Amino acid sequence: MFERYYRELLSFLSRKVTDRAVAADLTQESYARVYAAQASGSCIGDPRALLYQTARNLVIDHQRHGDVRASVEIPSTQAGPDEAHGSRNWEPETAMSSQQGVSALVTVIDNLPLRCREAFMLNRFEGLTYAMVAERMGISVKAVEQHIKHALDACERCRAQSAGESGMPSAPRRKLNRSRHD
């Protein structure tokens, strides 16, 4: 079976994924799974069909994992000598201050006025646009903008205070993410 379908399956997978090495890995994994099914005693009527179905499923899994990785990974940059052995985020002091910073932000968000907190959560955590938030809450888009501005200002003050910038003049505000407005 290996010699019979290998090149054909590799060609098929090469058209589905952009990297030839990934296609080769998926081809090998397809064969491994079909062989495992045969070894377990499963009766396989059409090994070619099972091979292709397994390959299609692996492509779907590969694409899903790629989508998830793309949404959570931070683009890598050239690591300097200080970062070569590990991120400073793993140092106990950094981890503790980060945990305290998150706790402080959660407290700030919890202490926002109810409608302000609701607008902020709908926009920032559920991904609703300003217009969608306004519709759901029964208020104007302008009111949503004001609520979110208030919440962001409170979060920025908390961040600055956590970073020890409380005595310094506040940094220029970043522009709001306009993609959340529409």
Contacts in CASP RR format, 6 or more apart in sequence:
PFRMAT RR
TARGET T0000
AUTHOR 0000-0000-0000
METHOD contacts of the structure
MODEL  1
MFERYYRELLSFLSRKVTDRAVAADLTQESYARVYAAQASGSCIGDPRAL
LYQTARNLVIDHQRHGDVRASVEIPSTQAGPDEAHGSRNWEPETAMSSQQ
GVSALVTVIDNLPLRCREAFMLNRFEGLTYAMVAERMGISVKAVEQHIKH
ALDACERCRAQSAGESGMPSAPRRKLNRSRHD
1 31 0 8 1.000
1 34 0 8 1.000
1 47 0 8 1.000
1 51 0 8 1.000
2 31 0 8 1.000
5 48 0 8 1.000
5 51 0 8 1.000
6 27 0 8 1.000
6 31 0 8 1.000
9 27 0 8 1.000
9 30 0 8 1.000
9 51 0 8 1.000
9 52 0 8 1.000
9 55 0 8 1.000
10 23 0 8 1.000
10 24 0 8 1.000
10 27 0 8 1.000
12 52 0 8 1.000
12 55 0 8 1.000
13 23 0 8 1.000
13 24 0 8 1.000
13 26 0 8 1.000
13 27 0 8 1.000
13 30 0 8 1.000
13 55 0 8 1.000
13 59 0 8 1.000
14 20 0 8 1.000
14 23 0 8 1.000
16 23 0 8 1.000
16 56 0 8 1.000
16 59 0 8 1.000
17 23 0 8 1.000
17 26 0 8 1.000
17 59 0 8 1.000
17 62 0 8 1.000
17 63 0 8 1.000
22 62 0 8 1.000
26 55 0 8 1.000
26 58 0 8 1.000
26 59 0 8 1.000
26 62 0 8 1.000
27 55 0 8 1.000
29 58 0 8 1.000
30 51 0 8 1.000
30 54 0 8 1.000
30 55 0 8 1.000
30 58 0 8 1.000
31 51 0 8 1.000
33 54 0 8 1.000
34 44 0 8 1.000
34 47 0 8 1.000
34 50 0 8 1.000
34 51 0 8 1.000
34 54 0 8 1.000
37 44 0 8 1.000
37 50 0 8 1.000
38 44 0 8 1.000
38 47 0 8 1.000
44 50 0 8 1.000
82 88 0 8 1.000
88 94 0 8 1.000
89 95 0 8 1.000
89 98 0 8 1.000
97 162 0 8 1.000
100 162 0 8 1.000
101 158 0 8 1.000
101 159 0 8 1.000
101 162 0 8 1.000
104 158 0 8 1.000
104 161 0 8 1.000
104 162 0 8 1.000
105 155 0 8 1.000
105 158 0 8 1.000
105 159 0 8 1.000
108 154 0 8 1.000
108 155 0 8 1.000
108 157 0 8 1.000
108 158 0 8 1.000
109 117 0 8 1.000
109 120 0 8 1.000
109 121 0 8 1.000
109 151 0 8 1.000
109 154 0 8 1.000
109 155 0 8 1.000
110 117 0 8 1.000
112 120 0 8 1.000
112 150 0 8 1.000
112 151 0 8 1.000
112 154 0 8 1.000
113 150 0 8 1.000
115 137 0 8 1.000
115 139 0 8 1.000
115 147 0 8 1.000
116 147 0 8 1.000
116 150 0 8 1.000
116 151 0 8 1.000
117 151 0 8 1.000
118 137 0 8 1.000
118 147 0 8 1.000
119 133 0 8 1.000
119 137 0 8 1.000
119 139 0 8 1.000
119 143 0 8 1.000
119 144 0 8 1.000
119 147 0 8 1.000
119 148 0 8 1.000
119 151 0 8 1.000
120 147 0 8 1.000
120 148 0 8 1.000
120 151 0 8 1.000
120 152 0 8 1.000
122 128 0 8 1.000
122 132 0 8 1.000
122 133 0 8 1.000
122 136 0 8 1.000
122 137 0 8 1.000
123 129 0 8 1.000
123 130 0 8 1.000
123 133 0 8 1.000
123 144 0 8 1.000
123 148 0 8 1.000
123 180 0 8 1.000
124 148 0 8 1.000
124 180 0 8 1.000
127 180 0 8 1.000
128 136 0 8 1.000
129 180 0 8 1.000
129 181 0 8 1.000
129 182 0 8 1.000
130 141 0 8 1.000
130 144 0 8 1.000
130 145 0 8 1.000
130 148 0 8 1.000
130 180 0 8 1.000
130 181 0 8 1.000
130 182 0 8 1.000
131 141 0 8 1.000
131 181 0 8 1.000
131 182 0 8 1.000
133 144 0 8 1.000
134 140 0 8 1.000
134 141 0 8 1.000
134 143 0 8 1.000
134 144 0 8 1.000
137 144 0 8 1.000
141 181 0 8 1.000
145 181 0 8 1.000
148 176 0 8 1.000
149 176 0 8 1.000
152 176 0 8 1.000
156 170 0 8 1.000
156 173 0 8 1.000
157 170 0 8 1.000
160 166 0 8 1.000
160 168 0 8 1.000
160 170 0 8 1.000
160 171 0 8 1.000
165 171 0 8 1.000
END
